[in-house]
C-alpha cells in the first residue's frame, strides 16, 4: 500500500509536468538568483518505467475514463510488467543517454556556482530529504494503523459547527468559531471538554493495543519512551486543577472590576 501511494504521488507530479531538478527554493533560490538562475539547473532524467508511464498515460486515460488515478497507475504498471524485454530496453537506453547528458550538464552547472551558492544548494537538498523522510515516516504510521491523537474540546467544537459557521473561507470560519468559543461559558464548554477527556481515554487504550501489536511485529522502534507517555490525572488532581483554574478566573474578574472603578 505504501509503495503504491509513493508511485501514485510521483506519477501525479510527472503527468502534471513537474520533474525533479536541483530542488532549490525559498531562501536558497534567492541566493542562487544573484548571478545564476536555479531554473538553469538540469532536470534529473526519468527512469525507464516513468518514461513509459508518461508516454502512455493519456492513452490509458482515454480507454479508462471512469477509473481512479490509483487504478489507472496500476493498469499502467501491469502493462509495463507484461512488456517484452526488448521493448523495455528501448526506454532503458533512452534513460542511459539522458543520464550521461544530465551528469555533464550538472557538473557544468555546479562549476558556475559560488561557494555560497553551492552551500545554499546543499542546505536546500538536506531540508528536502529531511522533509521526505518525515513524510514517509508519517505515511508508514498511517499504513500501520497508528491511532489518531486525542482532540481538544475546541477541536470537537469546531468539527461539530464548522459547516454552519459564518465566513467566506475556511480561515474566516475558524476565526469566527474561535471567537464564539472564547465567549462560551464554562457550562457551555463542559460537554465538549468531557468529550475531549473521553477521547483521551480512547487514545490511551488504543495506543496500548497498537504498541503491543508493534512489539509482536518486531517494531519496537515505534514504541514511545516513558517520558512521552501521557500522565493520567487522578480524580483528586483533576479537582485541584479545576479549583485553581476557577480561582484564577475569579481573581482576574476582581482585578478588572477594581480597574474599572
Secondary structure, DSSP 8 states (H G I E B T S, - for coil): -HHHHHHHHHHHHHHTT---SS---HHHHHHHTTTS-GGGS------HHHHHHHHHHHHHHHH-TTS-HHHHHHHHHHHHHHS-HHHHHHHHHHHHHHHHHHHHHHHHHHHTS-HHHHHHHHHHHHHHHHHHHHHHHHHHHHHTT-------HHHHHHHHHTTTS--SSHHHHHHHHHHHHHHS-HHHHHHHHHHHHHHHHHHHHHHHHHHHHHHHTT-GGGS--GGGS-----HHHHHHHHHHHHHHHHHHHHHHHHHH-
